[in-house]
Amino acid sequence: MKVVRALAIACALVAAPALAQEKAAVKPGFSMPVGKAVKILVFRPDVKVGSQSAGGVVTPNAEWTASARKLLGEALVAAKPGGSSEVVFMPELVGDNASVLADYRALFKGVALTVLQHRLFKGNRLPTKITGFEYTLGSGVSRLGELGGGDYGLFIYTEDAFGSTGRKLLQLFAAGAGVGVQSGVHIGYAGLVDLKTGDLVWINADFRMGGDVREPDGAAKRVAQLMEDFPQPGNVILTVGGGK
């Protein structure tokens, strides 16, 4: 149901004019600490890749997904977001700790979708979200910082549905008839959370992302887009960690 909701929101927002999208937002007054090392805990990217039939039905592809997750992880390491000196993925967690991580990954996704729908896209803003940027996962998220040893947590989500030949032909024929049909879905967002307070301090999203995540160059392009406007640490040296 969460995947369906994400796609539904994506389709609705894709239909909105491009100029209505802010794409990225930072919590007012937030900046990376200066004068001390900062560790960012990067959790395993949430990746979904599949094919889109002529009728618009998306079928997951396990092989594509596994390949994309590996390539995106490698691209993230190479990108060194925020000028970090190292990207290290969090070790696999088990038992209660794994459950805690899964719960917060799900919570982040819910908060992120709310931000995308009611904050980054002007046409969909709630009256109380026109200004400001107050979103949080709650102070309990500090447990993740303790488990992984991080000051901030970086969550990443990407979803791709590559249009089949039939879908592309339908798009072509529909265009000739003056009807708009979308072939393929390529969305992604990333968010940075303060692991002491649980506050979301930065988010970036794009529902028209480029880069074929099944290929190394495409995965690198996707990561570059996801990390656009990532908070810069100034002269702070970052050590990045995360979940694989």
C-alpha positions, 0 to 999 in steps of 0.5 A: 500500500505504501508503494501505491501511495508513493506512486499515486502522489508521484503521478499527481505531482508530476502532473503539476507545472515544473515551476511549482516544485521547490525541489529542496528545502533546509530547516531555517537556521540549520547549518553543519557544525563548525570546528568539530568532526561530524559523522553522517550515518547513511542508511541503505538506499530504499530502491525499487526498479521494475517495468511498466506495461502498455496498460501502465501496470508496474512489475517489480524486477528483482535483478534490476533492483539488486543491481541498482542498489549496488550501483547506487551504493557505490556511486554514493561512496564515490560522491562523498556528499557534503565533502565527506572523507568516507562513506561507510554503510551501517552493519546489518542489524538483527533482532530488536535493533533491526526492527527499530531501524525498519520502523524509522525507515518507514516513519521517514518515508511517511514524513518525506511524502508529507513534505513532498506533497504539502511543502515542496510543491507550492500548489499542494501546500497546506496553509500551515506549511507555506513557510517554515520547515518543522518536521521530525521523527521524534527524539527516539531516533537517537537510538539509531545514532547510538547503533551506528555512531552518527550525528546525522542520518541520511535516508535515500529512496528511489523508484523506477519503472521503465516503460515497455515497448508497448507503453512507448508506442502507446505514448507515441500514438496518444501524442498524435491524438493530443493525449498525454501518456507518461512512459516510465516513472523515475522518482527519488528523494533524500533526507537528512535527519538530526539523530539527537533531536529527530528533526528533518533538517534537509530534503531533496526530491525530484519526480522527473529524475534522470539516469538509468540506475541499472548502469554505473553512469546512470546510477552516478547521475542519480546520486548527483541529483539526489545530493543536489543542495546537500548542506555543506560543512564549510571547513568541517571534515565529515565521516559518513556511515550508513546502512547497506 
